[in-house]
Amino acid sequence: KMIALLRKRADLSREELIDYYEHHHAPLIRRLFPMIADYRRNYVDLEGAFLFDGAPPVDFHVVTEIVFASARDHAAFLERAADPEVMRQIGEDEEHVFDRSATRMFRVEVGQT
């Protein structure tokens, strides 16, 4: 599984972020990366959040989960993501909605349930 922490552009509302991501960016990612098994967008809602004294503020608006059915699919994703044309398409689209300088993306190991 991969996780992306994404910050919206400052000039967009939460509703505009969700609308663009759901209707434009997510379909693009699904088209470019058919090997993704599950692609979840989790929109941060700070009401009811556990914010501890002294902790830094939450500086992202979306937690995206990208799940692969196998290590082979993950490898295919990384190979496709290395394609400059694919990255160009993603980058151009992200400019519409995200503050790309704040994007953090990493692989995680899923624990037992």
DSSP file with accessible surface (Angstrom, degrees, kcal/mol):
  #  RESIDUE AA STRUCTURE BP1 BP2  ACC     N-H-->O    O-->H-N    N-H-->O    O-->H-N    TCO  KAPPA ALPHA  PHI   PSI    X-CA   Y-CA   Z-CA
    1    1 A K              0   0   67      0, 0.0   107,-2.8     0, 0.0     2,-0.4   0.000 360.0 360.0 360.0 144.9    0.0    0.0    0.0
    2    2 A M  E     -AB  66 107A  18     64,-2.8    64,-2.8   105,-0.3     2,-0.4  -0.925 360.0-154.6-118.3 148.7    1.1    3.6   -0.7
    3    3 A I  E     -AB  65 106A  23    103,-3.1   103,-2.5    -2,-0.4     2,-0.4  -0.970   4.7-166.0-121.4 136.9   -0.1    6.6    1.2
    4    4 A A  E     -AB  64 105A   6     60,-2.4    60,-3.0    -2,-0.4     2,-0.6  -0.992   7.5-157.1-122.2 129.4   -0.1   10.2   -0.2
    5    5 A L  E     -AB  63 104A  24     99,-3.2    99,-1.9    -2,-0.4     2,-0.4  -0.945  23.2-171.3-102.7 118.8   -0.6   13.2    2.0
    6    6 A L  E     -A   62   0A   7     56,-2.5    55,-3.3    -2,-0.6    56,-1.8  -0.931  17.6-154.8-122.3 137.5   -1.9   16.0   -0.2
    7    7 A R        -     0   0   68     92,-0.4    92,-3.0    -2,-0.4    95,-0.2  -0.917  21.8-129.9-109.0 132.2   -2.5   19.7    0.5
    8    8 A K  B     -D   98   0B  33     -2,-0.5    90,-0.3    90,-0.3     2,-0.1  -0.340  36.4 -88.0 -72.9 158.9   -5.0   21.6   -1.6
    9    9 A R    >   -     0   0   72     88,-2.4     3,-1.8     1,-0.1    -1,-0.1  -0.426  38.3-120.9 -61.9 144.5   -4.2   24.9   -3.3
   10   10 A A  T 3  S+     0   0  103      1,-0.3    -1,-0.1    -2,-0.1    -2,-0.1   0.783 109.4  57.9 -63.1 -27.0   -4.8   27.8   -0.9
   11   11 A D  T 3  S+     0   0  107      2,-0.1     2,-0.4     0, 0.0    -1,-0.3   0.475  92.5  86.6 -85.8   0.5   -7.3   29.4   -3.3
   12   12 A L  S <  S-     0   0   23     -3,-1.8     2,-0.1    85,-0.1    -4,-0.1  -0.789  71.6-132.7-102.9 145.3   -9.6   26.3   -3.4
   13   13 A S     >  -     0   0   43     -2,-0.4     4,-2.3     1,-0.1     5,-0.2  -0.399  31.4-106.7 -80.7 167.2  -12.4   25.5   -1.0
   14   14 A R  H  > S+     0   0   99      1,-0.2     4,-2.6     2,-0.2     5,-0.2   0.912 122.8  52.6 -59.3 -42.3  -12.7   22.0    0.5
   15   15 A E  H  > S+     0   0  132      1,-0.2     4,-2.5     2,-0.2    -1,-0.2   0.890 108.5  49.1 -63.7 -40.1  -15.8   21.4   -1.8
   16   16 A E  H  > S+     0   0   98      2,-0.2     4,-2.6     1,-0.2     5,-0.3   0.896 110.4  51.9 -66.3 -39.9  -13.8   22.5   -4.9
   17   17 A L  H  X S+     0   0    1     -4,-2.3     4,-2.8     2,-0.2     5,-0.3   0.959 112.4  44.5 -57.6 -52.9  -10.9   20.1   -3.8
   18   18 A I  H  X S+     0   0   46     -4,-2.6     4,-2.8     1,-0.2     5,-0.3   0.927 113.5  50.3 -61.6 -44.4  -13.3   17.2   -3.5
   19   19 A D  H  X S+     0   0   87     -4,-2.5     4,-2.3    -5,-0.2     5,-0.2   0.941 114.6  42.9 -60.8 -47.7  -15.1   17.9   -6.7
   20   20 A Y  H  X>S+     0   0   41     -4,-2.6     4,-2.4     2,-0.2     5,-1.8   0.940 115.8  47.9 -66.3 -45.2  -12.0   18.2   -8.8
   21   21 A Y  I  <>S+     0   0    3     -4,-2.8     5,-3.2    -5,-0.3    -2,-0.2   0.948 116.9  42.1 -61.2 -47.7  -10.3   15.2   -7.2
   22   22 A E  I  <5S+     0   0   60     -4,-2.8    -1,-0.2    -5,-0.3    -2,-0.2   0.864 125.0  32.9 -69.0 -36.5  -13.3   12.9   -7.6
   23   23 A H  I  <5S+     0   0  122     -4,-2.3    -1,-0.2    -5,-0.3    -2,-0.2   0.604 135.0  12.8-101.2 -12.7  -14.3   14.0  -11.1
   24   24 A H  I  X5S+     0   0   95     -4,-2.4     4,-1.5    -5,-0.2    -3,-0.2   0.665 124.9  39.3-126.1 -58.3  -11.0   14.8  -12.8
   25   25 A H  I  ><S+     0   0    4     -5,-1.8     4,-2.5     2,-0.2     5,-0.2   0.933 113.4  50.8 -71.1 -47.0   -7.9   13.6  -10.9
   26   26 A A  H  ><S+     0   0    4     -5,-3.2     4,-2.7    -6,-0.3     5,-0.2   0.927 110.7  49.4 -58.9 -45.4   -9.0   10.2   -9.7
   27   27 A P  H  > S+     0   0   65      0, 0.0     4,-2.2     0, 0.0    -1,-0.2   0.895 110.6  52.0 -61.4 -35.1  -10.3    9.1  -13.1
   28   28 A L  H  X S+     0   0   22     -4,-1.5     4,-2.7     2,-0.2     5,-0.2   0.946 110.8  46.7 -63.4 -47.0   -7.0   10.2  -14.6
   29   29 A I  H  X S+     0   0   13     -4,-2.5     4,-2.3     1,-0.2    -1,-0.2   0.926 111.9  50.8 -62.4 -43.0   -5.0    8.1  -12.1
   30   30 A R  H  < S+     0   0  101     -4,-2.7    -1,-0.2    -5,-0.2    -2,-0.2   0.889 112.5  47.2 -61.2 -38.8   -7.3    5.1  -12.6
   31   31 A R  H  < S+     0   0  155     -4,-2.2    -2,-0.2    -5,-0.2    -1,-0.2   0.916 116.2  43.1 -69.3 -42.3   -6.8    5.4  -16.4
   32   32 A L  H  < S+     0   0    1     -4,-2.7    -2,-0.2     1,-0.2    -1,-0.2   0.781 122.8  37.0 -75.1 -27.1   -3.0    5.8  -16.1
   33   33 A F    ><  +     0   0    4     -4,-2.3     3,-1.9    -5,-0.2    -1,-0.2  -0.607  60.0 163.8-128.0  72.4   -2.5    3.1  -13.5
   34   34 A P  T 3  S+     0   0  101      0, 0.0    -1,-0.1     0, 0.0    -2,-0.1   0.678  70.3  73.8 -66.2 -12.2   -4.9    0.2  -14.1
   35   35 A M  T 3   +     0   0   34     38,-0.1    34,-0.5    -3,-0.1     2,-0.4   0.569  68.7 109.0 -79.1  -5.7   -2.8   -2.1  -11.8
   36   36 A I    <   -     0   0    7     -3,-1.9    32,-0.2     1,-0.2     3,-0.1  -0.568  51.1-167.5 -71.8 125.7   -4.2   -0.2   -8.7
   37   37 A A  S    S+     0   0   57     30,-2.4     2,-0.3    -2,-0.4    31,-0.2   0.856  73.1  10.9 -82.0 -38.5   -6.5   -2.6   -6.9
   38   38 A D  E     -C   67   0A  48     29,-1.5    29,-3.2     2,-0.0     2,-0.4  -0.993  59.9-173.0-145.8 136.6   -8.0    0.1   -4.6
   39   39 A Y  E     -C   66   0A  10     -2,-0.3     2,-0.5    27,-0.2    27,-0.2  -0.909  14.0-178.8-136.1  99.3   -7.7    3.9   -4.6
   40   40 A R  E     -C   65   0A 135     25,-2.5    25,-2.7    -2,-0.4     2,-0.6  -0.887  15.7-158.5-110.8 134.4   -9.3    5.6   -1.7
   41   41 A R  E     -C   64   0A  59     -2,-0.5     2,-0.6    23,-0.2    23,-0.2  -0.940   8.9-169.3-108.7 120.7   -9.4    9.4   -1.1
   42   42 A N  E     -C   63   0A  66     21,-1.9    21,-2.9    -2,-0.6     2,-0.5  -0.951  11.5-149.5-114.2 112.9   -9.9   10.3    2.6
   43   43 A Y  E     -C   62   0A  44     -2,-0.6    19,-0.2    19,-0.2     2,-0.1  -0.727  22.0-117.8 -90.3 122.9  -10.7   14.0    3.1
   44   44 A V        -     0   0   36     17,-2.3     2,-0.4    -2,-0.5    -1,-0.1  -0.355  29.1-175.4 -64.1 132.2   -9.5   15.4    6.4
   45   45 A D        -     0   0  101      2,-0.1    -1,-0.0    -2,-0.1    16,-0.0  -0.962   9.0-164.8-128.1 109.1  -12.1   16.7    8.7
   46   46 A L    >   +     0   0   89     -2,-0.4     3,-2.1     2,-0.1     2,-0.3   0.617  56.4 108.2 -76.8 -11.3  -10.6   18.3   11.8
   47   47 A E  T 3  S+     0   0  170      1,-0.3    -2,-0.1     3,-0.0     3,-0.1  -0.505  94.3  10.3 -66.4 126.8  -13.8   18.4   13.8
   48   48 A G  T 3  S+     0   0   75     -2,-0.3    -1,-0.3     1,-0.3    -2,-0.1   0.521  96.3 147.3  82.4   4.8  -13.4   15.7   16.5
   49   49 A A    <   -     0   0   43     -3,-2.1     2,-1.0     1,-0.1    -1,-0.3  -0.372  54.4-121.0 -71.5 151.8   -9.7   15.3   15.7
   50   50 A F        +     0   0  175     -3,-0.1     2,-0.7    -2,-0.1    -1,-0.1  -0.818  38.6 174.4 -93.4  96.5   -7.2   14.5   18.4
   51   51 A L        -     0   0  108     -2,-1.0     2,-0.2    -5,-0.1     3,-0.1  -0.923  17.8-150.5-108.5 110.6   -4.8   17.4   18.3
   52   52 A F    >   -     0   0  153     -2,-0.7     3,-2.2     1,-0.1    -2,-0.0  -0.505  28.7 -89.9 -84.2 148.4   -2.4   17.2   21.2
   53   53 A D  T 3  S+     0   0  173      1,-0.3    -1,-0.1    -2,-0.2     0, 0.0  -0.292 113.4  14.1 -54.2 131.8   -0.7   20.2   22.9
   54   54 A G  T 3  S+     0   0   89      1,-0.3    -1,-0.3    -3,-0.1    -2,-0.0   0.332  93.1 131.4  84.5  -9.0    2.5   21.1   21.1
   55   55 A A    <   -     0   0   52     -3,-2.2    -1,-0.3     1,-0.1     3,-0.1  -0.498  65.4-105.3 -74.9 146.0    1.8   18.9   18.1
   56   56 A P        -     0   0  111      0, 0.0    -4,-0.1     0, 0.0    -1,-0.1  -0.345  44.6 -95.4 -65.7 154.1    2.3   20.6   14.7
   57   57 A P        -     0   0  110      0, 0.0     2,-0.5     0, 0.0    -6,-0.0  -0.309  42.0 -96.8 -67.5 153.7   -0.9   21.6   12.9
   58   58 A V        -     0   0   53      1,-0.1   -12,-0.0    -3,-0.1    -7,-0.0  -0.617  42.0-176.0 -69.2 121.4   -2.3   19.2   10.3
   59   59 A D        +     0   0   61     -2,-0.5     2,-0.3    -3,-0.1    -1,-0.1   0.036  53.5  70.3-114.7  24.8   -1.0   20.6    7.0
   60   60 A F        -     0   0   44    -53,-0.1   -53,-0.3     1,-0.1     3,-0.1  -0.943  54.9-159.2-137.2 161.6   -2.7   18.3    4.5
   61   61 A H  S    S+     0   0   67    -55,-3.3   -17,-2.3    -2,-0.3     2,-0.4   0.523  74.4  42.6-117.3 -14.3   -6.3   17.9    3.3
   62   62 A V  E     -AC   6  43A   0    -56,-1.8   -56,-2.5   -19,-0.2     2,-0.6  -1.000  52.7-161.1-139.3 137.7   -6.3   14.4    1.8
   63   63 A V  E     -AC   5  42A  40    -21,-2.9   -21,-1.9    -2,-0.4     2,-0.5  -0.977  23.3-165.2-112.7 110.5   -4.9   11.1    2.8
   64   64 A T  E     -AC   4  41A   1    -60,-3.0   -60,-2.4    -2,-0.6     2,-0.5  -0.853   5.9-157.7-101.6 133.7   -4.9    8.9   -0.3
   65   65 A E  E     -AC   3  40A  38    -25,-2.7   -25,-2.5    -2,-0.5     2,-0.5  -0.945   5.4-170.4-110.2 128.3   -4.5    5.2   -0.1
   66   66 A I  E     -AC   2  39A   9    -64,-2.8   -64,-2.8    -2,-0.5     2,-0.4  -0.974  11.9-167.6-120.3 114.3   -3.2    3.3   -3.1
   67   67 A V  E     - C   0  38A  39    -29,-3.2   -30,-2.4    -2,-0.5   -29,-1.5  -0.849   6.6-161.1-110.5 140.1   -3.5   -0.5   -2.7
   68   68 A F        -     0   0   24     -2,-0.4   -32,-0.1   -32,-0.2     3,-0.1  -0.906  18.6-142.7-117.7 144.2   -1.9   -3.2   -4.9
   69   69 A A  S    S+     0   0   81    -34,-0.5     2,-0.3    -2,-0.4    -1,-0.1   0.729  83.9   7.4 -76.1 -20.8   -3.0   -6.8   -5.1
   70   70 A S  S  > S-     0   0   52      1,-0.1     4,-1.9    -3,-0.0     5,-0.1  -0.975  73.4-107.2-155.0 164.5    0.6   -8.0   -5.4
   71   71 A A  H  > S+     0   0   86     -2,-0.3     4,-2.6     1,-0.2     5,-0.2   0.848 119.6  59.2 -62.8 -33.3    4.2   -7.0   -5.4
   72   72 A R  H  > S+     0   0  206      1,-0.2     4,-2.3     2,-0.2    -1,-0.2   0.911 104.6  48.7 -63.0 -42.6    4.2   -7.4   -9.1
   73   73 A D  H  > S+     0   0   46      2,-0.2     4,-2.2     1,-0.2    -1,-0.2   0.892 110.4  51.4 -65.5 -38.3    1.4   -4.8   -9.5
   74   74 A H  H  X S+     0   0   25     -4,-1.9     4,-2.4     2,-0.2    -2,-0.2   0.929 109.9  49.4 -63.1 -43.7    3.4   -2.4   -7.2
   75   75 A A  H  X S+     0   0   54     -4,-2.6     4,-2.4     1,-0.2    -2,-0.2   0.902 110.0  51.0 -62.1 -40.0    6.5   -2.8   -9.4
   76   76 A A  H  X S+     0   0   36     -4,-2.3     4,-2.5     2,-0.2    -1,-0.2   0.890 108.6  52.7 -64.7 -37.9    4.4   -2.2  -12.5
   77   77 A F  H  X S+     0   0   13     -4,-2.2     4,-2.7     2,-0.2    -2,-0.2   0.941 109.9  47.4 -60.5 -48.7    3.1    1.0  -10.9
   78   78 A L  H  X S+     0   0   85     -4,-2.4     4,-1.0     2,-0.2    -2,-0.2   0.899 112.1  50.3 -62.9 -38.9    6.6    2.2  -10.1
   79   79 A E  H >< S+     0   0  156     -4,-2.4     3,-0.6     1,-0.2     4,-0.3   0.932 112.8  45.6 -64.5 -45.0    7.7    1.5  -13.7
   80   80 A R  H >< S+     0   0   88     -4,-2.5     3,-1.5     1,-0.2     6,-0.2   0.890 108.6  57.0 -65.5 -38.2    4.8    3.3  -15.1
   81   81 A A  H 3< S+     0   0   22     -4,-2.7    -1,-0.2     1,-0.3    -2,-0.2   0.723  98.5  62.0 -67.5 -19.4    5.3    6.2  -12.7
   82   82 A A  T << S+     0   0   76     -4,-1.0    -1,-0.3    -3,-0.6    -2,-0.2   0.578  77.8 106.6 -81.4  -8.4    8.9    6.6  -14.1
   83   83 A D    <>  -     0   0   61     -3,-1.5     4,-2.4    -4,-0.3     3,-0.3  -0.583  67.7-145.3 -73.6 119.9    7.5    7.4  -17.6
   84   84 A P  H  > S+     0   0  105      0, 0.0     4,-2.2     0, 0.0    -1,-0.2   0.851  98.1  53.6 -57.8 -34.3    8.1   11.1  -18.2
   85   85 A E  H  > S+     0   0   84      2,-0.2     4,-2.2     1,-0.2     5,-0.2   0.909 108.9  48.5 -68.7 -39.2    4.8   11.4  -20.2
   86   86 A V  H  > S+     0   0    2     -3,-0.3     4,-2.4    -6,-0.2     5,-0.2   0.941 112.7  48.2 -63.8 -46.7    2.8    9.9  -17.4
   87   87 A M  H  X S+     0   0   79     -4,-2.4     4,-2.8     1,-0.2    -2,-0.2   0.864 109.0  54.4 -64.3 -34.3    4.4   12.2  -14.9
   88   88 A R  H  X S+     0   0  106     -4,-2.2     4,-2.7    -5,-0.2     5,-0.2   0.947 109.2  47.2 -63.2 -47.2    3.8   15.2  -17.2
   89   89 A Q  H  X S+     0   0   44     -4,-2.2     4,-1.9     1,-0.2    -2,-0.2   0.921 115.3  45.3 -61.0 -44.3    0.1   14.4  -17.4
   90   90 A I  H  X S+     0   0   13     -4,-2.4     4,-3.0     2,-0.2     5,-0.2   0.941 113.3  50.0 -65.0 -47.1   -0.2   13.9  -13.6
   91   91 A G  H  X S+     0   0    7     -4,-2.8     4,-1.5     1,-0.2    -2,-0.2   0.918 110.2  49.4 -59.6 -45.1    1.8   17.1  -12.9
   92   92 A E  H  < S+     0   0  109     -4,-2.7     4,-0.4    -5,-0.2    -1,-0.2   0.903 114.4  45.6 -62.2 -39.8   -0.3   19.2  -15.2
   93   93 A D  H >< S+     0   0   24     -4,-1.9     3,-1.5    -5,-0.2     4,-0.4   0.913 108.3  55.5 -71.1 -40.9   -3.5   17.9  -13.6
   94   94 A E  H >X S+     0   0   26     -4,-3.0     4,-3.1     1,-0.3     3,-1.6   0.804  93.4  70.5 -62.7 -28.5   -2.3   18.3  -10.1
   95   95 A E  T 3< S+     0   0  108     -4,-1.5    -1,-0.3     1,-0.3    -2,-0.2   0.790  92.9  59.6 -58.6 -25.6   -1.5   22.0  -10.7
   96   96 A H  T <4 S+     0   0  102     -3,-1.5    -1,-0.3    -4,-0.4    -2,-0.2   0.717 126.2   8.1 -72.8 -21.8   -5.3   22.5  -10.8
   97   97 A V  T <4 S+     0   0    0     -3,-1.6   -88,-2.4    -4,-0.4     2,-0.3   0.669 111.4  64.9-135.4 -30.6   -5.9   21.3   -7.3
   98   98 A F  B  <  -D    8   0B   3     -4,-3.1     2,-1.2   -90,-0.3   -90,-0.3  -0.746  65.0-129.3-111.8 151.9   -2.8   20.6   -5.2
   99   99 A D    >   -     0   0   49    -92,-3.0     3,-2.0    -2,-0.3   -92,-0.4  -0.817  32.5-167.5 -85.6  93.1    0.0   22.5   -3.6
  100  100 A R  G >  S+     0   0  104     -2,-1.2     3,-1.2     1,-0.3    -1,-0.2   0.744  76.5  70.3 -64.3 -22.0    2.6   20.1   -5.1
  101  101 A S  G 3  S+     0   0  107      1,-0.2    -1,-0.3    -3,-0.1    -2,-0.0   0.706 101.6  47.3 -68.5 -16.0    5.4   21.4   -2.9
  102  102 A A  G <  S+     0   0   14     -3,-2.0    -1,-0.2   -95,-0.2    -2,-0.2   0.438  81.6 124.6-103.6  -1.1    3.7   19.8    0.1
  103  103 A T    <   -     0   0   48     -3,-1.2     2,-0.4    -4,-0.3   -97,-0.2  -0.388  35.7-175.2 -67.0 133.3    3.0   16.4   -1.4
  104  104 A R  E     +B    5   0A  99    -99,-1.9   -99,-3.2    -2,-0.1     2,-0.4  -1.000   4.2 176.5-128.2 129.1    4.4   13.4    0.6
  105  105 A M  E     +B    4   0A  90     -2,-0.4     2,-0.3  -101,-0.2  -101,-0.2  -0.999   8.3 155.8-136.9 133.9    4.0    9.9   -0.7
  106  106 A F  E     -B    3   0A  88   -103,-2.5  -103,-3.1    -2,-0.4     2,-0.3  -0.983  39.1-107.6-154.2 159.8    5.4    6.7    0.8
  107  107 A R  E     -B    2   0A 151     -2,-0.3     2,-0.3  -105,-0.2  -105,-0.3  -0.686  33.9-167.7 -89.4 143.8    4.9    2.9    1.0
  108  108 A V        -     0   0   45   -107,-2.8     2,-0.5    -2,-0.3    -2,-0.0  -0.925  20.4-128.0-128.4 155.3    3.6    1.4    4.1
  109  109 A E        -     0   0  169     -2,-0.3     2,-0.4  -107,-0.0  -107,-0.0  -0.910  28.4-129.9-100.3 129.7    3.3   -2.2    5.4
  110  110 A V        -     0   0   94     -2,-0.5     3,-0.1     1,-0.1     2,-0.0  -0.677  21.6-139.3 -83.9 127.9   -0.2   -3.1    6.5
  111  111 A G        -     0   0   58     -2,-0.4     2,-0.1     1,-0.1    -1,-0.1  -0.227  31.1 -81.9 -77.5 172.6   -0.4   -4.7    9.9
  112  112 A Q              0   0  190      1,-0.1    -1,-0.1    -2,-0.0     0, 0.0  -0.457 360.0 360.0 -73.3 147.4   -2.6   -7.6   10.9
  113  113 A T              0   0  185     -2,-0.1    -1,-0.1    -3,-0.1    -3,-0.0  -0.574 360.0 360.0 -97.2 360.0   -6.2   -7.1   11.7
